[in-house]
């Protein structure tokens, strides 16, 4: 009943949205990301807090409905103009941009390799924190996380360019770039990262083709099939062995038994799920509110920890510490409480009414950028925030400043591309 109720509520919201905004493309509209975040992350009822299932559904209902109402109010005027321009402009050399992007997404693998991790170790450490705990890479964790998160914006910008450029060299090279992006994301051991990477590509194509039922989309369907062949087994493999690390190929081979591969929830069977985290947050923090602590952390997050050793930690760390006793410092466990859990942590039950409105406004601004900005970078930033929202709803709001930092990083990359393109050598080619 838990899953059935959430699915029914999401479908009803989508139906009402389409009735109001008949001309919108559902798969690139803000409501798609709201609904997808619910269905993708929150269908399983609480495992250890079963008695709180009804309360958790109420929290989801309040946040969903309030975000939906905010989107309707903010976006109502956006779709009055039917002359939506889907063509985005760019004033930089796409080949140079792609080349610099190649270098950037390759840096994490290079850092791993230089610091003594062989290729096998890089791709078989399926728990993200394990990469830093079992090697001397803690000093590089910030730059590695920054680059690996930038991959999604880079893939969005580069895919927009793919749709708009006639440069054949670029179009052929882009597939190699996609492979590099997949390798970089895979090395982090984050399953959802693979989903977001593929989702970003599909959504850019749907947007540029002005809908999913389009001949342009059908012609590109081979790449989606190819991505499916690569991504789906990778997600399955990461799901089965994410909390494992292997010293060599022989040890990995021993674990590849039919029993292990057919065990559906190896990593989750003794672990709290996301709705457990929400239930715990409501019980723990409503009477122990940390007034706007998440907002405080977002403001101080850019300050390096080596400058401020006692810098506050994000909600994910606090929740993991309170639920499991995990340490507050270092690259260890961080748990997700979603918008409902973190809203209660910040403002008690009042947070369930305040923060959904905030996210609704942010999603509307992102939609406006995607639809109406002719600048390919700003449009990409809008789509990047929409895609990233799925992870934000599930996780820790401390990732919000990372969105903007990653945007600045890619903007710097475009600026460097412009400077290189202005050189005489490239101007006359």
Helices and strands as residue ranges (DSSP letters): H 2-20, G 26-28, H 30-41, G 50-52, H 53-75, H 94-114, H 119-122, H 128-133, G 138-140, H 141-164, H 168-186, H 191-208, H 215-219, H 221-241, H 249-255, H 258-262, H 274-285, H 293-300, H 315-324, H 338-347, G 348-350, H 351-372, H 376-394, H 399-421, H 424-427
